[in-house]
Amino acid sequence: MSTYSLDLQFLDPKSKGVPGAPIAQVFVKTFSRDAKGKIYISPLCVTLSEIEYECDRLTKEIESIRKKAQRKFAAR
């Protein structure tokens, strides 16, 4: 699954011939910000159905990132 809002950064020192443990982080790919500086990772939702859809989408993205990280750590 391709992710829209979030993704995985995986840095493996071994790939550059350097010893050390890999580092994994989830990062924000897209967001919007309001006038007070709050960061949002979903569009404005005006119905329960819309916010449920966004929550489901974000949950799927997190699960996709988890699987991607599992594959990368297993490949070491």
C-alpha positions as CSV (number, residue, x, y, z in Angstrom):
1,M,0.0,0.0,0.0
2,S,1.3,3.4,-0.9
3,T,0.9,5.9,1.9
4,Y,-0.4,9.4,1.7
5,S,0.1,11.1,5.0
6,L,2.8,9.1,6.8
7,D,5.8,6.9,5.8
8,L,8.8,5.1,7.1
9,Q,12.4,6.3,7.1
10,F,14.7,3.4,7.5
11,L,18.5,4.0,7.7
12,D,20.8,0.9,7.7
13,P,24.4,1.7,8.3
14,K,25.4,-1.7,6.8
15,S,24.2,-0.5,3.4
16,K,27.0,2.0,3.5
17,G,29.5,-0.4,4.9
18,V,29.4,1.2,8.4
19,P,28.8,-0.8,11.6
20,G,25.8,0.0,13.7
21,A,22.1,-0.7,14.3
22,P,19.5,0.4,11.8
23,I,17.2,3.3,12.7
24,A,13.5,3.5,11.8
25,Q,11.1,6.4,12.2
26,V,7.6,7.3,11.0
27,F,7.5,10.7,9.4
28,V,4.7,13.0,8.2
29,K,4.6,13.3,4.4
30,T,1.7,15.7,4.0
31,F,-0.1,18.0,6.4
32,S,-1.9,21.3,6.7
33,R,-1.4,23.9,9.4
34,D,-3.8,26.4,11.0
35,A,-3.1,30.0,12.0
36,K,-2.0,28.9,15.5
37,G,0.5,26.4,14.1
38,K,-1.5,23.2,14.8
39,I,-0.6,20.4,12.3
40,Y,-3.4,18.3,10.8
41,I,-2.9,15.0,8.9
42,S,-6.5,14.8,7.7
43,P,-8.8,17.1,5.8
44,L,-11.7,18.9,7.5
45,C,-14.4,16.3,8.2
46,V,-18.0,17.5,8.7
47,T,-19.7,14.1,9.3
48,L,-19.0,11.1,11.4
49,S,-18.6,9.0,8.3
50,E,-15.8,11.3,7.0
51,I,-13.8,11.2,10.2
52,E,-14.3,7.4,10.4
53,Y,-13.0,7.1,6.9
54,E,-9.9,9.2,7.7
55,C,-9.2,7.2,10.9
56,D,-9.5,4.0,8.9
57,R,-7.1,5.4,6.3
58,L,-4.6,6.4,8.9
59,T,-4.8,3.0,10.6
60,K,-4.2,1.3,7.2
61,E,-1.2,3.6,6.7
62,I,0.3,2.7,10.1
63,E,-0.2,-1.0,9.4
64,S,1.5,-0.6,6.0
65,I,4.4,1.1,7.7
66,R,4.6,-1.6,10.3
67,K,4.8,-4.3,7.5
68,K,7.4,-2.3,5.6
69,A,9.6,-2.0,8.7
70,Q,9.2,-5.7,9.5
71,R,10.5,-6.5,5.9
72,K,13.4,-4.1,6.2
73,F,14.5,-5.4,9.7
74,A,14.1,-9.0,8.5
75,A,16.3,-8.3,5.5
76,R,19.2,-7.3,7.6
